[in-house]
Amino acid sequence: FIHEGYFADLVLVSPKHSTEVGHKTCRYHCGWTPFNGTRFSSRILTTWVNGQAVFDADKLTQSQTPAMPLVFNR
C-alpha cells in the first residue's frame, strides 16, 4: 500500500525511453550482469527505498541503502 506512515519502496519508470544494459553501467556488487548488451524498452528514472531516494538520473544518491528486513506476523 502507498499510505502516509508506511515504508515505501517505489520505482519511477519511463516507458518512452529505452536502456541498454552493460557491465560498466550495472549496479551489482559483482561488477557484471547477465543482461550485458540487452536493450530494454523502458528506463528507470528514480528508485526510493523506505521513502528515501537512492537512485536518481543514473546516479546513486546514497552510499548505503536504507533497506529494512521483511517482517512476517505468523
QUIPEGI-V59963 format. One record per backbone hydrogen bond with DSSP energy under -1.0 kcal/mol. CO is the residue of the C=O (numbers start at 1). NH is the residue of the N-H. Records with the same first field share a line. If there is no record, write none. Layout:
BEGIN
CO = NH + NH
END
This chain:
BEGIN
3 = 6
8 = 51
10 = 48
12 = 45 + 46
14 = 43
19 = 40
21 = 37
33 = 36
35 = 38
38 = 21
40 = 19
43 = 14
45 = 57
46 = 12
47 = 54 + 55
48 = 10
49 = 52
52 = 49
54 = 61
55 = 47
56 = 59
59 = 56
65 = 67
END
